[in-house]
Amino acid sequence: MSYLRFDKTLMVNLEESLPREILRTNQSGAYHCTTIVDCNTRKYHGLLVIPVPNLDDENHVLLSSLDETVVQHGAEFNLGLHKYQGNHFSPNGHKYIREFDCEKIPVTTYRVGGVVLSKEKIFVHHENRILIRYTLLDAHSPTKLRFRPFLAFRSVREYTHENPQASREYQEVENGIKTCMYPGYPELVMQLNKKNEFHFVPDWYRGIEYPKEQERGYDFNEDLYVPGYFEVDIKKGESIVFSAGVSPIAPRRLKQLFEVEVADRTPRDSFFHCLKNSAHQFHNLQEGEHYILAGYPWFKCRARDMFISLPGLTLAVDEVHEFESAMETAQKAIRNFIQGEPVGYKIYEMEHPDVLLWAVWALQQYAKETSREQCRTRYGGLLEEIIEYIRQRRHDNLFVHENGLLYADGKEKAITWMNSTVDGRPVTPRTGYIVEINALWYNALKFIADLSREGGNMVLAEALDEQAAITGRSFVEVFRNEYGYLLDYVDGYMMDWSVRPNMIFTVAFDYSPLDRVQKKQVLDIVTKELLTPKGLRTLSPKSGGYNPNYVGPQIQRDYAYHQGTAWPWLMGFYMEAYLRIYKMSGISFVERYLIGFEEEMTSHCIGSLPELFDGNPPFKGRGAVSFAMNVAEILRILKLLSKYNF
């Protein structure tokens, strides 16, 4: 039995199949994303979506979809599916699907009368090329296949509409054609591994709709250009490979290339393997630099997300080299930032006050996974530079006060991971002494002090220990309230008494200013008010402004983003905190909660975790289809559990 297999009953029921999406990436920024029935429901969906650096910093949909038609005895059976106005779906190709299997690569099996046809898709690693292999498993008479490409040539944030500027020109290449709709774009080269006929029948398919965009309050319809169709004969038992890319390829290479790429994939035959496969999708190698994308389909590389997710995406799946490779790029960006130069790399939001402290936390995980000595040898200099940069108050918005706590101004600009804004102003204006920034600060001081001491730098170690002692005392005085939980932020006489999850980091980190009793009190209130099967709520239902459903148009979603929605990545730190308090006796509790995430492997984006969930039952998944920090933290907890169970 396949771990990710969906039968005919589910596939033909569009209420069940349309919400389920698949994502494949080339680990260099390009991707393929659609639903499991190959009906695009978002403007971000497409068969070949790639970065076009000479145009802008966005991804662009070149090939939106490819409709296949089976032709027998002159009868045509179109396997495509598009949504048009009035909830009208056409040509209803999903009714021919017998099953869909996504264990190794996406495989759809169609049955049309006596014809049984399989379709397998694979994205070539580090190349802007998608391959689709069609195999005729059964047929009782001569069979032809027709392929009709739907072209968009647009940014993922725009739509294309019928217009006279779109070029209809194309040129023949070996076993295919190449075409480019607008200047500035690369040519789209479509080829088959077998001789075929291309019929030039240019037309626009008008009024295709994207219901996910409609749900989110955006424009939701576009026109797509179809230049014509390819037609090829296929015999029983024969396989034909279709290639779409930005450069020509020798058709005879296509079959072998397909096999090579399949052999390189992690089978998604378990919860762990699904998450590991998903982890690989976030890696982004561009121009010799290694980035971690925050999520798909619309996120770029954000500094905070990169450092929080890096240990889980690499160390937790025993890929230490991948951690070092990504950190090499990050290290250069950090040093540029510290020296007051432009960051110079495609890592965004480096200036946020907690980012460097999350980088220290990521390196701390590296030290635990390899050794403290290896961490000191490789990253000791960087850690010292970071801590001195903060201690010397060189950051524009991070100040060490006399009480040892870090102060940051977040009244006018969102500066923490709770970064939702409306009209440019933060929805949750966290400012002053912010609880997780100071938990990170204490943890960083103690970690670097210990590392320096072990390396023989006693002067720095003692200075950091002294600083940590002051910080620790002030932390307890400032944040801990009479109810036993931690204030979310304190700015002079203004205190945020909301019960939020940011206090859990103080219990989860290796070094904490809280004693065991204080930690347990924090853990208990988080468990009681914030814990859901899909992550920690961003706000307690008992606190004012609780808004748990991330639905509706942009402004409505912005107000809900961190006001009660549940985030899986926070669960990683919660589970780590739980195991710190309860040790071996907490294992069964943690394992029980992980089951809630295993259910998600067959929902939303198959084999991955979405960005966030509603904070109330039925805890529906929302936002980006695949989110790096969520995948990373669940992987990190699985690794931590394996150490307890060893």
C-alpha positions as CSV (number, residue, x, y, z in Angstrom):
1,M,0.0,0.0,0.0
2,S,1.5,3.4,-1.0
3,Y,1.8,6.0,1.7
4,L,0.5,8.8,-0.7
5,R,-2.1,7.1,-2.9
6,F,-5.5,8.5,-3.8
7,D,-8.1,6.3,-5.5
8,K,-10.7,7.1,-8.1
9,T,-13.4,7.9,-5.6
10,L,-11.5,10.8,-4.1
11,M,-10.0,12.0,-7.4
12,V,-13.4,12.4,-9.2
13,N,-14.9,14.3,-6.3
14,L,-13.6,17.8,-6.9
15,E,-14.6,18.9,-3.4
16,E,-12.0,16.4,-2.1
17,S,-9.3,16.6,-4.8
18,L,-9.1,20.3,-5.6
19,P,-7.9,21.4,-2.1
20,R,-5.0,18.9,-2.3
21,E,-2.0,20.4,-4.0
22,I,1.4,19.0,-5.1
23,L,4.7,20.9,-5.2
24,R,8.0,19.9,-6.9
25,T,11.0,22.2,-7.1
26,N,14.4,22.2,-8.8
27,Q,16.2,23.5,-5.7
28,S,17.3,26.6,-7.7
29,G,14.1,28.7,-7.4
30,A,11.9,27.2,-10.1
31,Y,8.9,25.0,-9.2
32,H,5.9,23.1,-10.5
33,C,2.7,23.4,-8.4
34,T,-0.9,22.5,-9.0
35,T,-3.7,20.3,-7.6
36,I,-3.6,16.5,-7.7
37,V,-6.1,16.6,-10.6
38,D,-3.9,19.1,-12.6
39,C,-6.5,21.9,-12.4
40,N,-4.8,25.2,-11.5
41,T,-6.6,26.9,-8.6
42,R,-4.1,29.7,-7.8
43,K,-2.3,32.3,-10.0
44,Y,0.9,30.8,-8.5
45,H,0.1,27.4,-10.0
46,G,1.9,26.3,-13.2
47,L,3.7,23.4,-14.8
48,L,6.9,25.4,-15.3
49,V,7.4,28.4,-13.0
50,I,10.9,30.0,-13.0
51,P,12.8,33.1,-11.8
52,V,13.6,35.5,-14.6
53,P,16.4,37.6,-12.9
54,N,16.7,40.1,-15.8
55,L,13.0,41.1,-15.4
56,D,12.6,41.2,-11.6
57,D,12.9,39.3,-8.4
58,E,9.7,37.3,-8.8
59,N,8.9,33.9,-10.3
60,H,7.2,33.7,-13.6
61,V,4.7,31.2,-15.0
62,L,5.8,30.2,-18.5
63,L,3.9,27.0,-19.1
64,S,0.6,27.1,-17.1
65,S,-0.6,23.6,-18.0
66,L,-0.6,20.9,-20.6
67,D,-3.8,19.3,-21.8
68,E,-3.5,15.7,-23.0
69,T,-6.0,14.1,-25.4
70,V,-6.3,10.4,-26.2
71,V,-7.4,9.8,-29.7
72,Q,-8.8,6.4,-30.8
73,H,-10.8,5.6,-34.0
74,G,-11.2,9.4,-34.5
75,A,-12.8,9.8,-31.0
76,E,-11.1,12.4,-28.7
77,F,-10.9,12.1,-24.9
78,N,-9.5,15.2,-23.3
79,L,-7.8,14.6,-20.0
80,G,-7.4,18.3,-19.1
81,L,-9.3,20.3,-16.4
82,H,-9.9,24.0,-16.1
83,K,-12.4,26.1,-14.1
84,Y,-14.4,28.7,-16.0
85,Q,-17.1,31.2,-15.0
86,G,-20.2,29.9,-13.2
87,N,-18.5,27.0,-11.5
88,H,-18.1,25.4,-14.9
89,F,-15.3,22.8,-15.2
90,S,-14.0,21.7,-18.6
91,P,-13.0,19.4,-20.2
92,N,-13.6,17.2,-17.1
93,G,-10.6,15.0,-17.6
94,H,-10.6,14.1,-13.9
95,K,-13.4,11.6,-14.5
96,Y,-11.0,9.4,-16.3
97,I,-8.5,9.2,-13.4
98,R,-8.2,5.8,-11.9
99,E,-5.7,6.6,-9.2
100,F,-3.0,9.1,-8.2
101,D,0.2,8.0,-6.5
102,C,2.7,10.5,-5.1
103,E,5.1,8.3,-3.2
104,K,8.2,8.8,-5.3
105,I,7.1,11.2,-8.1
106,P,3.5,12.3,-9.0
107,V,1.9,9.5,-11.1
108,T,-1.6,9.8,-12.5
109,T,-3.2,6.7,-14.1
110,Y,-6.1,7.3,-16.5
111,R,-8.6,4.8,-18.0
112,V,-10.5,5.7,-21.1
113,G,-12.4,2.7,-22.4
114,G,-9.8,0.1,-23.2
115,V,-6.9,2.6,-22.9
116,V,-4.9,2.8,-19.7
117,L,-2.4,5.6,-19.6
118,S,0.0,6.7,-16.9
119,K,1.5,10.2,-16.5
120,E,4.6,10.8,-14.4
121,K,6.1,14.2,-13.7
122,I,9.6,15.2,-12.5
123,F,11.4,18.5,-12.2
124,V,15.1,18.3,-13.2
125,H,17.4,19.3,-10.3
126,H,19.1,22.7,-10.7
127,E,17.7,23.1,-14.2
128,N,14.6,25.0,-15.5
129,R,13.1,21.9,-17.0
130,I,10.1,19.7,-16.3
131,L,9.7,16.2,-17.8
132,I,6.5,14.3,-18.2
133,R,6.5,10.6,-19.1
134,Y,3.4,9.0,-20.6
135,T,3.2,5.2,-20.8
136,L,0.5,3.4,-22.6
137,L,-0.2,0.5,-20.2
138,D,-3.0,-1.0,-22.2
139,A,-4.8,-0.4,-25.5
140,H,-6.7,-2.6,-28.0
141,S,-6.4,-0.4,-31.1
142,P,-4.1,2.3,-32.6
143,T,-3.8,5.3,-30.2
144,K,-2.6,8.9,-30.7
145,L,-1.8,11.4,-28.0
146,R,-2.3,15.2,-28.4
147,F,-0.6,17.7,-26.2
148,R,-2.0,21.3,-26.0
149,P,0.3,23.7,-24.0
150,F,-1.3,26.6,-22.2
151,L,1.1,29.5,-22.0
152,A,1.1,32.5,-19.6
153,F,4.5,34.2,-19.7
154,R,3.7,36.4,-16.6
155,S,4.8,37.1,-13.1
156,V,3.1,34.9,-10.4
157,R,1.6,38.2,-9.0
158,E,0.0,39.2,-12.3
159,Y,-2.5,37.8,-14.8
160,T,-2.3,37.5,-18.6
161,H,-5.2,38.5,-20.9
162,E,-5.7,38.3,-24.6
163,N,-3.6,41.1,-26.2
164,P,-2.1,41.9,-29.6
165,Q,1.4,42.3,-28.2
166,A,1.8,38.6,-27.5
167,S,4.0,37.1,-30.1
168,R,2.6,34.1,-32.0
169,E,5.9,33.3,-33.7
170,Y,7.6,30.0,-33.1
171,Q,10.5,28.1,-34.5
172,E,10.9,24.4,-35.0
173,V,13.6,22.5,-33.0
174,E,14.3,18.8,-33.0
175,N,11.0,17.0,-32.2
176,G,9.4,20.2,-31.0
177,I,9.1,24.0,-31.0
178,K,10.4,27.0,-29.2
179,T,8.5,30.2,-28.6
180,C,8.5,33.4,-26.5
181,M,5.5,35.6,-26.0
182,Y,7.2,38.8,-24.8
183,P,10.6,40.5,-24.9
184,G,12.8,39.9,-21.8
185,Y,11.6,36.4,-21.3
186,P,13.6,33.3,-22.1
187,E,12.3,31.0,-24.9
188,L,10.1,28.1,-23.9
189,V,11.3,25.0,-25.6
190,M,8.9,22.1,-25.8
191,Q,10.1,18.8,-27.2
192,L,9.2,15.1,-27.2
193,N,11.7,12.2,-27.4
194,K,9.8,10.9,-30.4
195,K,9.1,12.3,-33.8
196,N,5.7,14.1,-33.8
197,E,3.7,16.7,-35.7
198,F,3.1,20.2,-34.4
199,H,-0.2,21.8,-35.6
200,F,-0.1,25.6,-35.4
201,V,-3.6,26.5,-34.3
202,P,-3.2,29.7,-32.2
203,D,-6.0,30.7,-29.9
204,W,-6.7,32.2,-26.5
205,Y,-8.6,30.3,-23.9
206,R,-10.6,33.1,-22.1
207,G,-11.9,33.4,-18.6
208,I,-10.0,30.7,-16.7
209,E,-10.7,31.1,-13.0
210,Y,-8.6,30.5,-9.9
211,P,-10.9,29.9,-6.9
212,K,-8.1,30.1,-4.3
213,E,-7.5,33.7,-5.4
214,Q,-11.2,34.5,-5.2
215,E,-11.3,33.1,-1.7
216,R,-8.5,35.5,-0.8
217,G,-10.3,38.5,-2.1
218,Y,-8.1,39.0,-5.3
219,D,-8.8,39.2,-9.0
220,F,-9.1,35.6,-10.1
221,N,-9.5,35.2,-13.9
222,E,-7.1,35.2,-16.9
223,D,-6.8,34.2,-20.5
224,L,-4.1,31.7,-21.6
225,Y,-2.5,31.4,-25.0
226,V,-2.4,28.0,-26.8
227,P,-0.2,28.1,-29.9
228,G,-1.5,24.7,-31.2
229,Y,-0.9,21.1,-30.4
230,F,1.6,18.2,-30.7
231,E,0.3,14.9,-32.1
232,V,2.2,11.6,-31.7
233,D,1.4,7.9,-32.1
234,I,1.9,5.6,-29.1
235,K,2.0,1.8,-28.9
236,K,1.0,-0.4,-26.0
237,G,3.9,-0.6,-23.6
238,E,5.6,2.4,-25.1
239,S,6.7,5.5,-23.1
240,I,6.9,9.0,-24.5
241,V,8.7,11.9,-22.6
242,F,7.6,15.5,-23.0
243,S,10.1,18.2,-22.0
244,A,9.5,21.9,-21.3
245,G,12.5,24.0,-20.5
246,V,14.4,27.2,-21.4
247,S,17.0,25.5,-23.6
248,P,16.8,22.7,-26.2
249,I,17.8,19.2,-25.3
250,A,18.8,16.2,-27.4
251,P,15.5,14.2,-27.6
252,R,17.4,10.9,-27.3
253,R,18.6,12.0,-23.8
254,L,15.1,12.5,-22.4
255,K,14.3,8.9,-21.3
256,Q,17.7,8.4,-19.6
257,L,17.5,11.8,-17.9
258,F,14.1,10.9,-16.6
259,E,15.4,7.7,-15.1
260,V,18.4,9.4,-13.5
261,E,16.2,12.0,-11.9
262,V,13.8,9.4,-10.5
263,A,16.7,7.4,-8.9
264,D,17.7,10.6,-7.1
265,R,14.4,11.1,-5.2
266,T,13.6,10.2,-1.6
267,P,10.6,7.9,-1.6
268,R,7.8,9.4,0.5
269,D,6.8,6.2,2.1
270,S,6.6,7.4,5.8
271,F,6.0,10.6,7.8
272,F,9.7,11.2,8.2
273,H,10.5,10.7,4.5
274,C,7.6,13.0,3.5
275,L,9.1,15.7,5.7
276,K,12.7,15.0,4.5
277,N,11.6,15.2,0.9
278,S,9.7,18.5,1.7
279,A,12.8,19.8,3.4
280,H,14.9,19.4,0.2
281,Q,12.4,21.5,-1.7
282,F,13.3,24.7,0.3
283,H,17.0,24.7,-0.8
284,N,17.8,27.3,-3.4
285,L,21.2,27.3,-5.1
286,Q,21.6,30.4,-7.3
287,E,24.8,31.9,-8.7
288,G,27.0,29.8,-6.4
289,E,25.1,30.8,-3.3
290,H,23.0,28.6,-1.1
291,Y,19.7,30.0,0.3
292,I,16.7,28.6,2.2
293,L,13.3,29.8,0.9
294,A,10.8,30.6,3.6
295,G,8.0,28.7,1.8
296,Y,6.1,28.1,-1.4
297,P,4.7,29.4,-3.6
298,W,5.3,33.1,-2.8
299,F,8.0,33.4,-0.2
300,K,11.7,34.4,-0.8
301,C,14.7,33.8,1.5
302,R,13.9,35.7,4.7
303,A,16.8,35.9,7.2
304,R,14.8,34.9,10.4
305,D,13.0,32.0,8.7
306,M,16.4,30.8,7.3
307,F,18.1,30.6,10.7
308,I,15.1,29.1,12.5
309,S,14.5,26.4,9.8
310,L,18.2,25.6,8.9
311,P,18.9,23.1,11.8
312,G,15.7,21.2,11.1
313,L,16.0,21.1,7.3
314,T,19.6,20.0,7.4
315,L,21.0,18.7,10.8
316,A,17.8,16.8,11.6
317,V,18.1,14.8,8.4
318,D,21.9,14.2,8.9
319,E,22.9,16.7,6.2
320,V,25.6,18.6,8.0
321,H,27.3,19.7,4.8
322,E,24.0,21.3,3.6
323,F,24.0,23.3,6.9
324,E,27.5,24.5,6.3
325,S,26.9,25.3,2.7
326,A,23.8,27.5,3.5
327,M,25.6,29.1,6.5
328,E,28.6,30.0,4.2
329,T,26.2,32.3,2.2
330,A,24.5,33.5,5.4
331,Q,27.9,34.3,7.1
332,K,28.9,36.6,4.2
333,A,25.6,38.4,4.4
334,I,25.8,38.7,8.2
335,R,29.4,40.2,8.0
336,N,28.3,42.7,5.4
337,F,25.4,43.8,7.6
338,I,27.6,44.1,10.7
339,Q,30.1,46.1,8.8
340,G,27.4,48.5,7.6
341,E,27.6,47.5,4.0
342,P,24.7,46.4,1.8
343,V,23.9,42.8,2.5
344,G,24.7,42.0,-1.1
345,Y,22.9,38.6,-1.1
346,K,19.3,37.6,-1.7
347,I,18.6,37.3,2.0
348,Y,15.9,39.7,3.1
349,E,15.0,41.4,6.4
350,M,18.5,41.0,7.9
351,E,18.0,44.3,9.8
352,H,15.3,42.9,12.1
353,P,16.6,43.0,15.7
354,D,16.1,39.3,16.5
355,V,17.8,37.9,13.3
356,L,21.4,37.8,14.5
357,L,20.3,36.1,17.8
358,W,18.4,33.4,15.8
359,A,21.7,32.9,13.8
360,V,23.4,32.2,17.1
361,W,20.7,29.7,18.1
362,A,21.1,28.0,14.7
363,L,24.9,27.7,15.3
364,Q,24.2,26.3,18.8
365,Q,22.2,23.5,17.2
366,Y,25.2,22.8,14.9
367,A,27.4,22.6,18.0
368,K,25.1,20.0,19.5
369,E,24.9,18.0,16.3
370,T,28.6,18.0,15.5
371,S,30.7,19.2,18.5
372,R,31.3,22.4,20.3
373,E,34.9,22.2,19.2
374,Q,33.9,22.0,15.6
375,C,31.5,24.8,16.0
376,R,34.1,27.0,17.6
377,T,36.7,26.2,14.9
378,R,34.3,27.0,12.1
379,Y,32.1,29.7,13.5
380,G,33.8,31.0,16.7
381,G,34.9,34.2,15.0
382,L,31.5,34.9,13.6
383,L,29.8,34.3,17.0
384,E,32.2,36.7,18.7
385,E,31.5,39.4,16.0
386,I,27.8,39.0,16.5
387,I,27.9,39.3,20.3
388,E,30.2,42.3,20.2
389,Y,28.1,44.0,17.6
390,I,25.1,43.8,19.9
391,R,27.0,44.6,23.1
392,Q,28.6,47.7,21.5
393,R,25.1,49.0,20.5
394,R,26.0,49.2,16.8
395,H,22.6,47.8,15.7
396,D,20.1,50.6,14.7
397,N,17.3,49.1,16.7
398,L,18.7,46.9,19.4
399,F,20.0,48.5,22.6
400,V,21.5,47.0,25.7
401,H,20.1,48.8,28.7
402,E,21.8,49.1,32.1
403,N,19.5,46.3,33.4
404,G,21.1,44.0,30.8
405,L,18.0,43.6,28.7
406,L,17.7,44.4,25.0
407,Y,15.3,47.1,23.9
408,A,13.9,47.5,20.4
409,D,11.4,50.0,19.0
410,G,8.5,48.2,17.3
411,K,5.7,50.8,17.6
412,E,5.8,52.0,13.9
413,K,7.3,48.9,12.2
414,A,6.8,45.2,12.8
415,I,10.2,43.9,14.0
416,T,9.5,40.3,15.2
417,W,8.2,37.2,13.6
418,M,4.7,38.5,14.4
419,N,5.0,40.9,11.5
420,S,1.5,41.4,10.2
421,T,0.8,45.0,9.1
422,V,-2.2,47.0,7.9
423,D,-1.6,50.4,6.2
424,G,2.1,50.0,7.0
425,R,1.5,49.8,10.8
426,P,1.9,46.6,12.8
427,V,-1.2,44.8,13.8
428,T,0.6,43.5,16.9
429,P,3.0,46.4,17.8
430,R,5.5,44.5,20.0
431,T,8.0,47.0,21.4
432,G,10.4,47.7,24.2
433,Y,11.7,44.6,26.0
434,I,10.4,41.8,23.9
435,V,10.2,38.4,25.6
436,E,11.8,36.1,23.0
437,I,14.4,38.6,22.0
438,N,15.7,38.7,25.6
439,A,15.4,34.9,25.9
440,L,17.5,34.6,22.8
441,W,19.9,37.2,24.2
442,Y,20.4,35.4,27.5
443,N,20.9,32.0,25.7
444,A,23.4,33.6,23.3
445,L,25.4,35.2,26.1
446,K,25.7,31.9,28.0
447,F,26.4,29.8,24.9
448,I,29.2,32.0,23.6
449,A,30.6,32.4,27.1
450,D,30.9,28.6,27.4
451,L,32.3,28.3,23.9
452,S,34.9,31.0,24.6
453,R,35.9,29.5,27.9
454,E,36.5,26.1,26.3
455,G,38.6,27.8,23.6
456,G,40.8,29.5,26.2
457,N,39.4,33.1,25.9
458,M,38.7,33.6,29.6
459,V,38.4,37.4,29.4
460,L,35.5,37.3,26.9
461,A,33.9,34.3,28.8
462,E,33.9,36.2,32.1
463,A,32.6,39.4,30.5
464,L,29.7,37.5,28.9
465,D,28.9,35.6,32.1
466,E,28.8,38.9,34.0
467,Q,26.5,40.3,31.4
468,A,24.3,37.2,31.5
469,A,23.9,37.4,35.3
470,I,22.6,40.9,35.1
471,T,20.3,40.0,32.1
472,G,19.0,36.9,33.9
473,R,18.0,38.8,37.1
474,S,16.3,41.6,35.1
475,F,14.5,39.1,32.8
476,V,12.7,37.5,35.8
477,E,11.9,40.9,37.4
478,V,10.6,42.5,34.2
479,F,8.7,39.6,32.4
480,R,7.4,37.3,35.1
481,N,4.0,38.3,36.5
482,E,2.1,37.1,39.6
483,Y,0.1,34.6,37.5
484,G,3.3,32.6,36.7
485,Y,3.5,33.4,33.0
486,L,5.7,35.9,31.1
487,L,4.5,39.3,29.7
488,D,4.9,39.4,25.9
489,Y,6.6,42.8,26.0
490,V,7.3,45.6,28.4
491,D,7.9,49.2,27.4
492,G,8.1,51.5,30.4
493,Y,4.7,51.4,32.1
494,M,3.1,49.6,29.1
495,M,2.9,45.9,29.6
496,D,1.3,43.3,27.3
497,W,-0.5,40.8,29.5
498,S,-1.8,38.8,26.5
499,V,-1.1,35.1,26.7
500,R,1.1,34.5,23.7
501,P,3.4,31.6,22.7
502,N,6.6,33.7,22.6
503,M,7.4,32.9,26.3
504,I,7.8,29.2,25.4
505,F,11.3,29.8,24.0
506,T,12.5,30.7,27.5
507,V,11.7,27.1,28.5
508,A,13.0,25.5,25.3
509,F,16.4,27.1,25.0
510,D,19.5,25.4,26.5
511,Y,20.2,28.4,28.7
512,S,17.3,30.0,30.6
513,P,17.0,32.6,33.3
514,L,14.1,30.8,34.8
515,D,14.3,28.0,37.4
516,R,12.6,24.7,37.0
517,V,9.4,25.7,38.9
518,Q,9.1,28.9,36.9
519,K,9.6,27.0,33.6
520,K,6.9,24.5,34.5
521,Q,4.4,27.4,35.3
522,V,5.1,28.8,31.8
523,L,4.7,25.4,30.2
524,D,1.4,24.8,32.0
525,I,-0.3,28.0,30.9
526,V,0.9,27.5,27.3
527,T,-0.5,23.9,27.4
528,K,-3.8,25.1,28.9
529,E,-4.5,28.1,26.7
530,L,-2.4,27.8,23.5
531,L,-1.9,24.2,22.6
532,T,-3.9,22.8,19.6
533,P,-3.3,19.6,17.6
534,K,-1.8,21.7,14.8
535,G,0.6,24.0,16.7
536,L,0.5,26.7,19.3
537,R,-2.1,29.5,19.0
538,T,-0.6,33.0,18.6
539,L,-3.0,34.3,21.2
540,S,-5.1,32.8,24.0
541,P,-8.9,32.6,23.4
542,K,-9.1,34.3,26.9
543,S,-7.1,37.4,25.7
544,G,-8.7,40.4,24.0
545,G,-8.7,40.5,20.2
546,Y,-8.8,36.7,19.7
547,N,-9.3,36.1,16.0
548,P,-8.6,32.4,15.1
549,N,-9.8,32.1,11.5
550,Y,-7.4,33.1,8.7
551,V,-10.0,33.7,6.0
552,G,-11.4,36.4,3.7
553,P,-9.7,39.3,1.9
554,Q,-6.2,40.5,2.7
555,I,-7.0,43.0,5.4
556,Q,-9.2,40.5,7.3
557,R,-6.5,37.9,7.1
558,D,-3.8,40.4,8.2
559,Y,-5.8,41.1,11.4
560,A,-6.1,37.4,12.1
561,Y,-2.5,36.4,11.2
562,H,-1.1,36.4,14.7
563,Q,-4.2,36.9,16.8
564,G,-5.2,33.3,17.5
565,T,-4.1,31.2,14.5
566,A,-2.0,28.1,15.2
567,W,1.6,27.7,13.9
568,P,3.3,24.3,13.7
569,W,6.8,25.6,14.0
570,L,6.1,26.9,17.5
571,M,5.1,23.3,18.4
572,G,8.8,22.3,17.9
573,F,9.9,24.6,20.7
574,Y,6.9,23.6,22.8
575,M,7.8,19.9,22.5
576,E,11.4,20.6,23.3
577,A,10.3,22.5,26.4
578,Y,8.0,19.7,27.4
579,L,10.8,17.1,27.1
580,R,13.1,19.4,29.2
581,I,10.5,19.4,32.0
582,Y,9.1,15.9,31.8
583,K,12.1,14.0,30.2
584,M,11.4,10.4,29.4
585,S,7.8,10.5,30.9
586,G,6.9,13.2,28.3
587,I,7.8,11.0,25.2
588,S,4.3,9.4,24.8
589,F,2.6,12.9,25.0
590,V,4.9,14.3,22.3
591,E,4.5,11.3,20.1
592,R,0.7,11.6,20.4
593,Y,0.8,15.2,19.2
594,L,3.0,14.4,16.3
595,I,0.3,12.1,14.9
596,G,-1.8,15.3,14.3
597,F,0.8,16.4,11.8
598,E,1.1,13.0,10.1
599,E,-2.5,13.4,9.1
600,E,-1.6,16.5,7.1
601,M,0.7,14.5,4.7
602,T,-2.4,13.6,2.6
603,S,-4.1,17.1,2.9
604,H,-3.2,20.5,1.6
605,C,0.2,20.2,-0.1
606,I,0.8,16.5,-0.3
607,G,3.7,15.5,1.9
608,S,4.3,18.9,3.4
609,L,2.9,21.3,6.0
610,P,1.1,24.6,5.3
611,E,2.0,28.0,6.8
612,L,-0.6,28.1,9.6
613,F,-3.9,26.7,10.8
614,D,-7.1,28.2,12.1
615,G,-6.9,28.3,15.9
616,N,-10.3,26.7,16.4
617,P,-11.7,23.3,15.3
618,P,-11.5,21.9,12.7
619,F,-8.1,23.6,12.5
620,K,-8.1,24.1,8.8
621,G,-4.7,24.6,7.0
622,R,-4.2,28.1,5.5
623,G,-1.7,30.3,3.9
624,A,1.3,29.2,1.8
625,V,1.1,25.5,0.8
626,S,4.5,24.5,2.1
627,F,6.3,26.4,4.9
628,A,10.0,25.8,5.8
629,M,9.9,26.6,9.5
630,N,7.0,24.2,10.1
631,V,8.7,21.3,8.3
632,A,12.0,22.1,9.9
633,E,10.7,22.1,13.5
634,I,8.7,18.9,13.2
635,L,11.8,17.2,11.8
636,R,14.0,18.6,14.6
637,I,11.6,17.2,17.2
638,L,11.6,13.8,15.5
639,K,15.4,13.8,15.7
640,L,15.2,14.9,19.4
641,L,12.7,12.1,20.1
642,S,15.0,9.5,18.4
643,K,17.7,10.5,20.9
644,Y,15.4,9.9,23.9
645,N,14.3,6.6,22.4
646,F,17.8,5.4,21.6
